[in-house]
Amino acid sequence: MTDKLKSIRSQIDALDERLVKLLSARARLAQRIGKIKQGAVYRPEREAQVQRRIAGINPGPLSDRALARVFTEVMSACRALEDALTVAYLGPQGTFSQEAALKHFGGMVPAVPCGSIDEVFRQVESGAVGYGVVPVENSTEGAIGRTLDLLLTTPARVCGEVMLPVRQCLMGKARKRADIRKVYSHTQSLAQCQKWLARHLPHAEQIAVVSNAEAARCAAGDRRAAAIGSKTAAALYELQLLARDIEDEATNTTRFLVIAEHGAAPSGKDKTSLILSTRNTPGAIHDLLTPLAANRVSMTRLESRPARTGLWEYVFYVDIDGHAQNANVAKALAELERKASFLKNLGSYPAAIP
């Protein structure tokens, strides 16, 4: 048994040596590309194509998701050799926004925590950072209104999206749940765990704070308090995980957008986000959306928000499949521009890899 184990370990060591040499060769090629293109080191469409290709040739036993994480870090390290790239996210450290930024850009990218969604937008718009990651909607609680409002006025473009499965944990320094008198968390996280809280902590006071990381900080100073947030926050604030996966919906997912000064070229599987408005007349919305159906463009999301320009006036946030450079999408957008009283193309970008 020992000899067999040694033999297998020797094979692993030999493979590790080959991996190191191959990764070094890949990094040198990335450096050559950086010298040739002399532009943005992050190309969202190219990285999406790489990830899809890897998933397509994956023989197992590693899952597509596991390989995606590995190659995200490989590309992150290679990007770091080319040039500095900084990303702003809704902080502080330990938030799901930070997890989304790490999932998309990898751990080698300097990340700047911001105190609000507004600040993330300001950092990108001022050029202080190259990219920003902002939450836009949750599968359980719906749209993030502040993000939608800022998208209406920002000059920044959407160049990517991240789908992050949200796994909520109860954390604290209490020895048992019966000792917990307060539960801190962000409003959305409290809402996402209402059934669990009602069943397991019916008498605990629920206190909303600005972020899950702030909740963890509050719980760290009170042995009769707990926080709801990510495992990352628990580790950061040295809290015990008292319960895992306490979200009411197992498929709970938050969608994030990546914003920048530039958009993304076609990747082969893209989305385009729009903001539209129309006159308040009978059938106006139907007429507005007809060009999409006529050009076989699939609409994946429709959200309305008050326009803030007059009583009962609304703008509509629309996501469609395809890139603005695709012939059918370009034709639909041209027709929409003629029909809409207002049209803003937020950008085309690669559809998120789950």
C-alpha positions as CSV (number, residue, x, y, z in Angstrom):
1,M,0.0,0.0,0.0
2,T,2.8,2.4,0.9
3,D,4.7,1.7,-2.4
4,K,1.5,2.3,-4.4
5,L,0.9,5.6,-2.5
6,K,4.5,6.7,-3.2
7,S,4.1,5.9,-6.9
8,I,0.9,8.0,-7.2
9,R,2.5,10.9,-5.3
10,S,5.5,10.7,-7.6
11,Q,3.1,11.0,-10.6
12,I,1.5,14.0,-9.0
13,D,4.9,15.7,-8.4
14,A,5.8,15.1,-12.0
15,L,2.5,16.6,-13.2
16,D,3.0,19.6,-10.9
17,E,6.4,20.2,-12.5
18,R,4.8,20.2,-15.9
19,L,2.0,22.5,-14.7
20,V,4.6,25.0,-13.5
21,K,6.4,25.0,-16.8
22,L,3.2,25.3,-18.8
23,L,1.9,28.2,-16.6
24,S,5.2,30.0,-17.0
25,A,5.0,29.6,-20.8
26,R,1.4,30.9,-20.7
27,A,2.5,33.9,-18.7
28,R,5.3,34.7,-21.1
29,L,2.8,34.6,-24.0
30,A,0.5,36.9,-22.0
31,Q,3.4,39.4,-21.6
32,R,4.0,39.3,-25.4
33,I,0.3,40.1,-26.0
34,G,0.5,43.0,-23.6
35,K,3.4,44.5,-25.5
36,I,1.6,44.1,-28.8
37,K,-1.8,45.5,-27.9
38,Q,-0.6,48.3,-25.7
39,G,-4.1,48.9,-24.3
40,A,-6.5,47.7,-21.7
41,V,-5.1,44.5,-20.1
42,Y,-8.6,43.2,-19.3
43,R,-10.6,42.1,-22.3
44,P,-13.9,40.7,-21.0
45,E,-14.9,39.1,-24.3
46,R,-11.6,37.2,-24.6
47,E,-11.7,36.0,-21.0
48,A,-15.3,34.8,-21.5
49,Q,-14.2,32.9,-24.6
50,V,-11.4,31.2,-22.7
51,Q,-13.6,30.1,-19.9
52,R,-16.3,28.7,-22.3
53,R,-13.6,26.9,-24.3
54,I,-12.2,25.3,-21.0
55,A,-15.7,24.2,-20.0
56,G,-16.2,22.7,-23.4
57,I,-13.0,20.5,-23.3
58,N,-13.3,19.6,-19.6
59,P,-13.2,15.8,-19.2
60,G,-13.7,15.8,-15.4
61,P,-13.6,14.9,-12.6
62,L,-13.2,18.6,-11.8
63,S,-16.4,20.5,-12.3
64,D,-16.7,23.4,-14.8
65,R,-17.2,25.8,-11.9
66,A,-14.0,24.6,-10.2
67,L,-12.0,24.9,-13.4
68,A,-13.4,28.3,-14.0
69,R,-12.1,29.5,-10.6
70,V,-8.7,28.0,-11.4
71,F,-8.5,29.8,-14.8
72,T,-9.8,33.0,-13.3
73,E,-6.8,33.1,-11.0
74,V,-4.4,32.1,-13.8
75,M,-5.7,35.0,-16.0
76,S,-5.6,37.3,-13.0
77,A,-1.9,36.5,-12.4
78,C,-1.1,36.9,-16.1
79,R,-2.9,40.3,-16.2
80,A,-0.8,41.4,-13.2
81,L,2.3,40.9,-15.3
82,E,1.0,43.2,-18.0
83,D,-0.2,46.2,-16.1
84,A,-1.9,47.4,-12.9
85,L,-5.7,47.0,-12.8
86,T,-7.8,48.2,-9.9
87,V,-11.4,47.3,-9.1
88,A,-13.8,49.2,-6.7
89,Y,-16.6,47.3,-4.9
90,L,-19.3,47.9,-2.3
91,G,-17.4,47.4,0.9
92,P,-16.1,46.9,3.5
93,Q,-14.1,43.7,3.2
94,G,-16.2,40.6,3.7
95,T,-19.2,41.6,1.6
96,F,-20.8,39.6,-1.1
97,S,-19.7,42.4,-3.5
98,Q,-16.1,41.6,-2.7
99,E,-16.8,37.9,-3.4
100,A,-18.2,38.9,-6.8
101,A,-15.2,41.1,-7.6
102,L,-12.9,38.2,-6.7
103,K,-14.9,35.7,-8.7
104,H,-14.8,37.9,-11.8
105,F,-11.3,39.4,-11.6
106,G,-9.3,36.9,-9.4
107,G,-7.2,37.6,-6.3
108,M,-4.3,39.3,-8.0
109,V,-6.3,42.5,-8.8
110,P,-6.1,45.3,-6.2
111,A,-9.6,45.9,-4.9
112,V,-10.8,49.1,-3.3
113,P,-13.7,48.9,-0.9
114,C,-16.2,51.8,-1.1
115,G,-18.8,53.0,1.4
116,S,-21.7,53.1,-1.0
117,I,-22.8,52.2,-4.5
118,D,-22.5,55.9,-5.4
119,E,-18.9,55.9,-4.4
120,V,-18.2,52.9,-6.7
121,F,-19.7,54.8,-9.6
122,R,-17.7,58.0,-8.7
123,Q,-14.4,56.0,-8.5
124,V,-15.0,54.7,-12.0
125,E,-16.2,57.9,-13.5
126,S,-13.2,59.9,-12.1
127,G,-10.7,57.3,-13.5
128,A,-9.5,56.6,-9.9
129,V,-10.1,52.9,-10.7
130,G,-10.5,51.0,-14.0
131,Y,-13.5,49.0,-13.0
132,G,-16.4,48.8,-10.5
133,V,-18.6,45.9,-9.4
134,V,-22.1,46.8,-8.2
135,P,-25.1,44.7,-7.3
136,V,-28.1,45.2,-9.6
137,E,-30.7,42.5,-8.6
138,N,-31.3,39.6,-6.3
139,S,-33.3,36.5,-7.3
140,T,-35.3,36.7,-4.1
141,E,-35.6,40.4,-3.3
142,G,-35.5,42.0,-6.8
143,A,-33.8,45.0,-8.2
144,I,-31.3,47.2,-6.4
145,G,-32.9,50.6,-6.9
146,R,-29.9,52.8,-6.2
147,T,-27.9,51.0,-8.9
148,L,-30.6,51.4,-11.5
149,D,-30.9,55.1,-10.7
150,L,-27.2,55.7,-11.1
151,L,-27.1,53.7,-14.4
152,L,-29.5,56.2,-15.8
153,T,-27.1,59.2,-15.4
154,T,-23.6,57.6,-15.4
155,P,-21.3,58.0,-18.4
156,A,-19.8,54.6,-17.5
157,R,-20.5,51.5,-19.6
158,V,-21.4,48.0,-18.5
159,C,-18.7,45.6,-19.7
160,G,-19.5,42.5,-17.7
161,E,-21.8,40.7,-15.3
162,V,-21.3,38.3,-12.4
163,M,-23.8,35.8,-11.0
164,L,-23.0,35.0,-7.4
165,P,-24.9,32.2,-5.5
166,V,-25.6,33.8,-2.1
167,R,-25.0,31.4,0.8
168,Q,-26.0,33.1,4.0
169,C,-24.4,32.0,7.3
170,L,-25.2,32.8,10.9
171,M,-22.0,33.7,12.8
172,G,-21.1,35.0,16.2
173,K,-19.2,34.3,19.5
174,A,-22.2,32.8,21.3
175,R,-21.8,29.2,22.4
176,K,-25.3,28.3,21.4
177,R,-28.2,29.8,19.5
178,A,-30.4,30.2,22.6
179,D,-27.9,32.8,23.9
180,I,-28.5,35.1,20.9
181,R,-30.6,38.2,21.5
182,K,-29.7,40.3,18.5
183,V,-29.1,39.5,14.8
184,Y,-27.3,42.1,12.7
185,S,-27.3,42.1,8.9
186,H,-28.0,44.1,5.7
187,T,-31.7,44.6,5.0
188,Q,-31.6,42.3,2.0
189,S,-29.9,39.5,3.9
190,L,-32.4,39.7,6.7
191,A,-35.2,39.5,4.2
192,Q,-33.6,36.5,2.5
193,C,-33.5,34.6,5.8
194,Q,-36.9,35.5,7.3
195,K,-38.3,31.9,7.4
196,W,-35.2,30.5,9.0
197,L,-35.0,33.3,11.6
198,A,-38.7,32.9,12.5
199,R,-38.2,29.2,13.0
200,H,-34.8,29.2,14.8
201,L,-34.5,32.7,16.4
202,P,-38.1,34.0,16.8
203,H,-37.3,36.2,19.8
204,A,-34.0,37.7,18.6
205,E,-34.1,41.4,17.6
206,Q,-33.3,41.9,13.9
207,I,-31.1,45.0,13.3
208,A,-30.4,46.3,9.8
209,V,-26.9,47.7,9.1
210,V,-25.2,49.1,6.0
211,S,-23.4,45.8,5.1
212,N,-23.0,42.2,6.2
213,A,-19.4,43.0,7.0
214,E,-20.5,45.7,9.4
215,A,-22.9,43.2,10.9
216,A,-20.0,40.8,11.5
217,R,-18.0,43.7,13.2
218,C,-21.0,44.4,15.5
219,A,-21.4,40.7,16.4
220,A,-17.7,40.4,17.1
221,G,-18.1,42.8,20.1
222,D,-21.2,41.2,21.7
223,R,-21.4,37.6,22.8
224,R,-25.2,37.7,22.8
225,A,-25.4,38.9,19.2
226,A,-25.0,37.2,15.9
227,A,-24.6,38.3,12.3
228,I,-25.8,37.0,8.9
229,G,-23.3,37.1,6.1
230,S,-20.7,35.2,4.1
231,K,-18.1,32.7,5.3
232,T,-15.5,35.3,4.3
233,A,-16.9,37.8,6.8
234,A,-16.8,35.1,9.5
235,A,-13.2,34.4,8.9
236,L,-12.3,38.1,8.7
237,Y,-13.9,39.0,12.0
238,E,-12.9,35.7,13.7
239,L,-16.5,34.5,14.3
240,Q,-17.7,31.0,14.7
241,L,-20.1,29.7,12.0
242,L,-23.2,28.8,14.0
243,A,-25.3,27.8,11.0
244,R,-24.7,27.5,7.2
245,D,-27.0,28.0,4.2
246,I,-29.8,29.7,6.1
247,E,-31.2,31.5,3.1
248,D,-34.9,30.7,2.5
249,E,-34.4,30.0,-1.2
250,A,-31.7,27.5,-2.1
251,T,-31.2,29.1,-5.5
252,N,-30.7,32.6,-4.0
253,T,-28.4,34.5,-6.4
254,T,-27.3,38.1,-6.7
255,R,-26.4,39.6,-10.1
256,F,-23.6,42.1,-10.3
257,L,-22.6,44.4,-13.1
258,V,-19.0,45.4,-14.0
259,I,-18.8,49.1,-15.0
260,A,-15.9,50.8,-16.8
261,E,-15.1,53.6,-19.2
262,H,-15.3,51.1,-22.1
263,G,-17.6,48.4,-23.3
264,A,-16.8,44.9,-24.6
265,A,-16.5,43.5,-28.0
266,P,-18.6,40.5,-29.1
267,S,-17.8,37.2,-27.3
268,G,-20.3,34.9,-29.1
269,K,-22.7,34.8,-26.1
270,D,-23.6,38.3,-25.0
271,K,-26.2,40.5,-23.4
272,T,-27.1,44.2,-24.0
273,S,-28.7,46.4,-21.3
274,L,-30.9,49.4,-22.3
275,I,-32.9,52.1,-20.6
276,L,-36.0,53.2,-22.4
277,S,-38.9,55.6,-22.0
278,T,-42.0,56.3,-24.1
279,R,-45.0,58.6,-24.1
280,N,-47.8,57.7,-21.8
281,T,-50.3,56.7,-24.4
282,P,-52.3,53.4,-24.9
283,G,-50.2,50.6,-26.4
284,A,-47.0,52.6,-26.1
285,I,-45.0,49.8,-24.3
286,H,-46.2,47.2,-26.8
287,D,-45.1,49.4,-29.7
288,L,-41.8,50.1,-28.0
289,L,-40.9,46.4,-27.7
290,T,-42.2,45.3,-31.1
291,P,-38.8,45.8,-32.8
292,L,-37.3,43.2,-30.5
293,A,-39.8,40.5,-31.5
294,A,-39.7,41.6,-35.2
295,N,-36.0,41.1,-35.2
296,R,-36.0,37.9,-33.2
297,V,-34.2,39.5,-30.2
298,S,-35.0,37.8,-26.9
299,M,-35.8,40.1,-23.9
300,T,-34.6,38.5,-20.6
301,R,-35.5,41.3,-18.2
302,L,-37.9,44.3,-18.0
303,E,-37.9,46.5,-14.9
304,S,-39.7,49.9,-14.4
305,R,-38.6,52.8,-12.3
306,P,-40.0,56.3,-11.7
307,A,-38.3,58.7,-14.1
308,R,-38.1,61.5,-11.5
309,T,-39.0,63.9,-14.3
310,G,-42.7,64.1,-13.7
311,L,-45.6,62.5,-11.9
312,W,-46.3,58.9,-13.0
313,E,-43.6,58.9,-15.6
314,Y,-41.4,55.8,-15.8
315,V,-38.2,54.5,-17.4
316,F,-37.8,50.9,-18.4
317,Y,-34.7,48.8,-17.8
318,V,-34.4,46.1,-20.5
319,D,-31.9,43.3,-20.9
320,I,-31.7,41.5,-24.3
321,D,-29.7,38.6,-25.6
322,G,-27.0,39.4,-28.1
323,H,-24.4,42.1,-28.8
324,A,-25.2,45.6,-30.2
325,Q,-22.9,44.7,-33.2
326,N,-25.0,41.6,-34.1
327,A,-27.0,42.4,-37.2
328,N,-30.4,41.6,-35.8
329,V,-29.7,43.5,-32.5
330,A,-28.4,46.5,-34.4
331,K,-31.5,46.6,-36.5
332,A,-33.8,46.3,-33.5
333,L,-31.9,49.1,-31.7
334,A,-32.2,51.4,-34.7
335,E,-35.9,50.9,-34.8
336,L,-36.2,51.4,-31.0
337,E,-34.3,54.7,-31.3
338,R,-37.0,55.9,-33.7
339,K,-39.9,54.8,-31.5
340,A,-38.6,55.7,-28.0
341,S,-38.7,59.1,-26.4
342,F,-35.5,58.2,-24.7
343,L,-33.0,55.4,-25.3
344,K,-29.7,54.7,-23.5
345,N,-27.5,51.7,-24.4
346,L,-25.7,50.9,-21.2
347,G,-23.4,48.4,-23.0
348,S,-23.0,44.9,-24.5
349,Y,-21.1,42.4,-22.5
350,P,-20.4,38.6,-22.2
351,A,-23.2,36.7,-20.4
352,A,-22.1,35.5,-17.0
353,I,-20.7,32.0,-16.6
354,P,-22.6,30.4,-13.7
